[in-house]
Amino acid sequence: MGHSHDHNHSHHANKKALLISFCLIATFMVVEVIGGFLTNSLALLSDAGHMLSDAVSLGLSLLAFKIGEKGASKEKTYGYKRFEILAAFINGVALLGISIYIFWEAYHRFFDPPQVSANMLIIACIGMVVNILAAWVLMKGDTSENLNLRSAFLHVLGDLLGSVGAIIAGLFILFLNWNATDPIASVLVAVLVLISGWRVTKDSFHVLMEGTPHNIDIDHIKEALLEIEGVIDVHDFHAWTITSGFPALSCHLIVQTHIDRDLVLHKASHLLKDHFTIKHTTIQIEGEESRLSEKEHVCE
């Protein structure tokens, strides 16, 4: 009951943080797009592109939370929990595309810097305040466990640095009339977008490919299972992630012929739950003379 209460509280806090951040980012994104066109600033438009990807990411995350609440069915025995990871992957790929576009535009502007209005400075300052508020709200969620929330937080930090870059560009344009500072600032923002996009894409792709969770040490877990009385060997070991904060594990344990198998299963399940925080486990117990243990090894 305690775990369920904590999970529900965290789930609600994450949804609330995403909703507030989404409203902040989406509203200012519109302001920044309009300001970017009016001031002819690529730095503002590139930062707006980053904010667009963040707004889409936050929107998908909210949708993923809502869809993920649907229960399991015969067709989808895990429900729709993995939609969150799919949303993160789509967002990561979009970020990579946006960064390439910003690099392309900045390349052309280096050779022919356009006139940029110093009013971009005002818009960039407002953007910095909005990003600070959004980052503060997201920090109240579970950014350590939830992939979408963590990626959203990193993106907002990237936006914050992008706003700082736009402010610096605005100051150079205002006092020194260096319009080339605008594409330079946009390139810095593009680098931040590229890094964020790569991280989210890589992490979500790892989950979609049933990769071993980064916080799980397979060798350490095998050693712990082998220390259980009566366990001779561990094989067919698999560990993966269903969605953020939902690791799963399956394995076969070869045990001594006359050992109490129910007791071994009980000890193994509690070991994985209490010491490695893996609650969703499937453990198959095999006797040491079982031919299954000899013929059907999938991975060691």
Summary of the structure (lengths in Angstrom):
residues: 300
radius of gyration: 24.9
end to end distance: 35.9
largest distance: 85.2
contacts: 1029
relative contact order: 0.12
helix: 67%
strand: 10%
